């Protein structure tokens, strides 16, 4: 479709801004970077968990699916749901969304996604639960679901301004991932994150993907490396919940990556690793 506003600066975002307001335009790039990177990393974590679930199912001879829940149908919740559905091949029947206004999510309902306002129902059903609510709403949401999360459910929080330890207390739950981002100097931050208007389109762009790689982000954002550890231990917890032995667990984890990276010493302390080196 032809964009008639191209090169018409009078219709641009910055056209009506005062000089002092233009100094804050960089915040748009930061916001876009956080949204795109947040969705990219969430999709990556989901795909790892889903792939491991398939491998675990093969070991146990079952066919359990990985059920995904999204709490919050605002801008972040919708963009995450769209990214999961389009960038990870998540089937609509395997994702539910709980929001105060499910009637506004007709686009997802038409795709086959169940949308409703029942946080407890969602918490009981989900194997991986994404929190996409405002900080002001978090306490009530946690109060709703804290007694209904299964021990194996992984909670992935997008809510900022709430520390991980506080979230663990509110949920009375230990399996939680909360990515922590920091801003760093970057000359191309304005260009990279504004290449596309939609998250799903951005996640198909090689420059954007390169900028959002967790171990080497280069788009003006830095991801706390503890996120990597949290994702790996969530994979380990999935195997533990299925009562797989340490040898099988290590083999399955290494099977997720191109190189056999992990040993017992990668995941537990040295004395325990020495014991695990013995046959199961």
C-alpha positions in Angstrom: 0.0 0.0 0.0 1.3 3.4 -1.0 2.1 5.7 2.0 1.1 9.2 1.0 2.8 10.8 4.0 6.3 9.7 3.1 8.7 12.7 3.0 6.0 15.0 4.3 7.8 16.4 7.4 4.8 18.5 8.4 2.9 15.3 9.2 5.8 13.7 11.0 5.8 12.8 14.7 8.3 15.6 15.5 6.6 18.3 13.5 4.7 19.8 16.4 7.3 19.4 19.1 9.0 22.3 20.9 12.8 22.3 21.1 12.8 21.1 24.7 10.4 18.3 23.8 12.6 17.1 20.9 15.3 16.3 23.4 13.0 13.5 24.7 12.4 11.9 21.3 15.1 9.3 22.0 12.7 7.8 24.6 10.6 6.5 21.6 13.5 4.4 20.4 14.1 3.1 23.9 10.4 2.1 24.2 10.4 0.4 20.8 13.6 -1.4 21.7 12.3 -2.7 24.9 9.1 -3.9 23.3 10.8 -5.6 20.4 13.5 -7.2 22.5 11.1 -8.2 25.2 8.9 -10.0 22.7 11.9 -11.6 21.0 13.4 -13.0 24.2 10.0 -14.2 25.3 9.4 -16.0 22.0 12.9 -17.5 22.3 12.3 -18.8 25.8 8.9 -20.3 24.8 10.4 -22.0 21.7 13.1 -23.6 23.9 10.6 -24.8 26.4 8.3 -26.2 23.7 11.2 -28.0 22.0 12.2 -29.5 25.3 8.6 -30.5 26.1 8.5 -32.4 22.8 11.8 -34.2 23.7 10.5 -35.0 27.1 7.2 -36.4 25.6 9.3 -38.6 23.4 11.1 -40.0 26.4 7.9 -40.6 28.4 5.7 -41.7 25.5 3.1 -39.0 26.0 1.8 -36.0 24.0 1.3 -33.2 26.5 1.2 -29.7 24.9 2.8 -26.6 26.4 -0.1 -24.3 27.3 0.6 -20.6 27.3 -1.3 -18.0 29.2 -1.1 -14.2 28.9 -2.5 -12.0 31.7 -3.3 -8.6 30.3 -4.7 -7.6 27.0 -3.2 -4.2 26.7 -0.6 -3.1 24.1 2.2 -5.3 25.6 -0.1 -8.3 26.0 -1.4 -8.1 22.4 2.0 -7.6 20.9 3.4 -10.6 22.8 0.4 -12.8 21.8 0.9 -11.8 18.1 4.6 -12.5 18.3 4.0 -15.9 19.8 1.4 -16.8 17.3 3.3 -15.6 14.2 6.9 -16.0 15.1 6.9 -19.3 17.0 4.2 -21.3 15.3 2.2 -21.5 18.5 -1.2 -22.9 17.8 -4.2 -20.7 18.9 -5.7 -23.5 20.9 -2.6 -23.6 23.1 -2.8 -20.0 24.2 -5.4 -18.2 26.4 -5.6 -14.5 27.3 -7.2 -13.2 30.5 -8.0 -9.5 30.4 -10.6 -7.1 31.9 -12.1 -6.5 28.4 -12.0 -9.7 26.4 -14.5 -8.2 24.0 -11.7 -6.0 22.6 -9.7 -9.0 21.5 -11.9 -10.1 18.7 -8.9 -10.5 16.4 -7.5 -13.2 18.6 -10.9 -14.9 19.3 -11.4 -15.2 15.6 -8.1 -17.0 15.3 -9.2 -19.6 17.9 -7.6 -18.1 21.0 -9.7 -18.2 24.1 -10.1 -14.8 25.6 -11.8 -14.2 28.9 -11.5 -12.4 32.3 -10.6 -15.1 34.7 -7.1 -15.0 36.1 -7.6 -18.0 38.3 -8.8 -20.2 35.4 -5.8 -19.1 33.4 -3.3 -19.8 36.2 -4.7 -23.3 36.7 -4.4 -24.1 32.9 -1.1 -22.6 31.9 2.3 -24.2 31.9 3.9 -20.9 31.0 2.3 -17.7 32.2 3.2 -14.2 30.9 2.4 -11.2 33.1 1.7 -8.2 31.0 0.0 -5.9 33.5 0.7 -2.5 34.9 2.6 -2.2 38.2 -0.5 -0.8 39.8 -2.4 -4.0 38.8 0.2 -6.5 39.8 -0.6 -6.9 43.5 -4.3 -7.8 42.7 -3.3 -10.1 39.9 -0.8 -12.0 42.1 -3.4 -12.2 44.9 -5.8 -13.8 42.4 -3.4 -16.5 41.1 -0.9 -17.2 43.8 -2.8 -20.2 45.2 -3.6 -21.6 41.8 -0.2 -21.9 40.0 1.1 -25.4 39.5 4.6 -26.0 40.9 5.8 -26.6 37.4 4.3 -23.4 35.9 6.9 -20.9 34.6 5.9 -17.3 35.3 7.5 -14.7 32.9 7.0 -11.1 34.0 7.0 -8.1 31.7 6.0 -5.8 34.6 8.7 -3.2 35.3 9.4 -1.5 38.6 8.7 -4.6 40.6 11.9 -6.6 41.7 12.1 -10.3 41.2 12.3 -11.1 44.9 9.1 -9.0 45.5 7.3 -10.8 42.7 8.3 -14.2 44.3 6.8 -13.1 47.6 3.6 -11.8 45.9 3.1 -15.0 44.0 4.5 -17.4 46.6 6.2 -19.1 43.7 9.9 -19.7 42.8 9.8 -20.5 39.0 9.9 -16.9 37.7 11.7 -15.1 34.9 11.9 -11.4 34.9 14.3 -9.9 32.2 16.2 -6.8 33.3 17.3 -4.4 30.7 19.7 -1.5 30.8 20.4 1.2 28.3 23.9 1.7 26.8 25.3 4.2 24.3 24.7 3.3 20.7 24.8 5.5 17.6 22.2 3.4 15.7 19.6 3.1 18.4 17.1 5.4 16.5 17.6 3.6 13.2 17.4 0.0 14.4 14.2 0.0 16.5 12.2 2.2 14.1 12.8 0.1 11.0 9.3 -1.5 11.4 6.0 -0.5 12.8 5.0 -4.1 13.9 6.9 -6.4 16.3 6.3 -9.4 14.0 7.9 -7.6 11.0 10.8 -6.5 13.2 11.5 -10.0 14.3 12.0 -11.0 10.6 14.6 -8.3 10.0 18.3 -9.5 10.3 19.5 -6.2 11.7 16.8 -6.2 14.4 17.5 -9.9 15.3 21.2 -9.1 15.5 20.5 -6.2 17.8 18.4 -8.3 20.1 20.5 -11.4 20.5 20.6 -12.0 24.3 24.3 -12.5 24.6 25.4 -9.7 22.3 22.8 -7.0 22.1 24.0 -4.1 20.1 21.0 -1.8 19.7 21.5 0.4 22.8 20.1 -2.2 25.2 21.8 -4.6 27.5 20.1 -7.7 28.9 21.2 -8.9 32.4 22.9 -12.2 31.8 21.1 -13.8 34.7 18.2 -14.1 32.3 20.2 -16.8 30.5 20.7 -18.7 33.7 17.0 -18.4 34.6 15.9 -19.8 31.2 18.4 -22.7 31.5 17.2 -23.6 35.0 13.6 -23.4 33.9 14.5 -26.1 31.3 16.1 -28.1 34.0 13.1 -27.8 36.2 10.9 -29.1 33.4 12.9 -32.3 33.3 12.9 -32.6 37.1 9.1 -32.2 37.2 8.9 -35.1 34.7 11.2 -37.2 37.0 13.9 -37.6 34.4 17.3 -38.8 35.6 20.3 -36.5 35.5 21.9 -38.2 32.6 18.8 -38.0 30.4 18.3 -34.4 31.5 21.8 -33.4 30.5 21.5 -35.1 27.1 18.2 -33.4 26.4 19.5 -30.0 27.3 22.6 -30.4 25.1 20.3 -31.6 22.3 18.6 -28.2 22.2 21.8 -26.5 21.0 24.2 -26.9 18.2 27.1 -27.8 20.4 27.2 -30.0 23.5 27.9 -27.1 25.9 26.6 -28.4 29.3 28.2 -30.7 31.8 27.0 -31.5 35.4 29.4 -28.8 36.6 27.5 -26.2 34.5 24.4 -26.6 36.5 25.3 -27.7 40.1 28.2 -27.2 42.5 31.3 -29.3 42.2 30.6 -31.9 45.0 27.2 -32.6 43.6 28.5 -32.7 40.1 31.0 -35.3 41.0 28.2 -37.5 42.4 26.1 -37.1 39.3 29.0 -38.2 37.1 28.3 -41.7 38.4 25.7 -43.6 36.3 22.0 -42.9 37.2 
